């Protein structure tokens, strides 16, 4: 088993929380993991990208090479496009459909959606609206993780358990909100 994942978005969107949950689930399955992170110029608003590699065999490098990512999970559609050169031909993109416009020359969102929509293996969701509609506005990132579950090859229950371990110290209400978010994302896989 080997899965190379690029997680990307904008600072403050919860990319690194997703990486932590996936990593926790992988460790409990006795898998090897390597992770690298790149943070933008500011904690909030700058681009954030993480390479997460999971394997049943030892991993030499923490970086994903061009054309070898199995999955891109993106909190922001333009960021999904930015990392397309890293995606395998049959790889998956799971992305928010709504932009985080933090630059004056942000590209036309309809052109971005059209390009992503014309690709195979793409799931685009309005995760922010789904999170608000379901009373879990701080868990939009975990909705995206739920939508990516099958592409990641990690059992759903393992991700639930990882959420309990990662967020347990924050209280039961935070754990339950994130488990609800994971379930909402899983429903979007269909």
Residue, then its C-alpha position, 0 to 999 in steps of 0.5 A: x500500500x502506498x498513497x501520496x497526498x498533497x494537501x493545499x489551501x490557505x493559512x487558517x483553513x485547517x490543512x494541517x489538521x487534516x494532515x494530522x488526522x490522516x497521519x494519526x489514522x495511518x500510524x494506528x494501522x502500523x503504516x509508515x508516514x512522512x510529511x513535509x509542510x510549506x507555510x506561506x508568508x503569513x499564518x492566515x492568508x498565505x498558501x499552505x501545502x503539505x506532502x503526506x506520504x503513507x506506505x506499508x514499506x519504508x519511505x525514503x523521501x518526504x517530498x512527492x515528485x511531479x506526476x506521482x501524487x495519488x490525491x490532491x485535497x484542496x481547501x481552495x480551487x485555485x490551489x488544486x490547479x496549482x498542484x496539478x503537475x504533481x497528480x498522477x494521470x488517474x489521481x483524485x482531486x477533492x476540492x472546495x468549489x468556493x474560492x478564498x480570494x485573497x489576491x487582487x488578480x485571482x483568476x476567473x472562478x468559472x474558468x477554474x471550475x470548468x477546468x476541474x470539472x472537465x477532469x476525471x476523478x474530481x469531487x468539488x464541494x461547497x464545504x463552507x456552506x455545508x458546514x454552516x447548514x449543518x451547524x458545524x462552521x469550524x469543521x469544513x476541512x473535515x467535510x473535505x477529508x470525508x469526501x476524500x476517504x475512499x481515494x485515500x484508501x483509509x477505512x472510514x472507522x480509522x479516520x473517526x478514531x483518529x478524530x477522537x484522538x486528535x480532538x479529544x482534548x478539545x472536548x466532546x462537542x468538538x469531536x462530535x462536530x468533526x465526526x459529523x463533518x466526516x460523515x457529511x463528506x463521506x455522503x458526497x463521495x457517492 
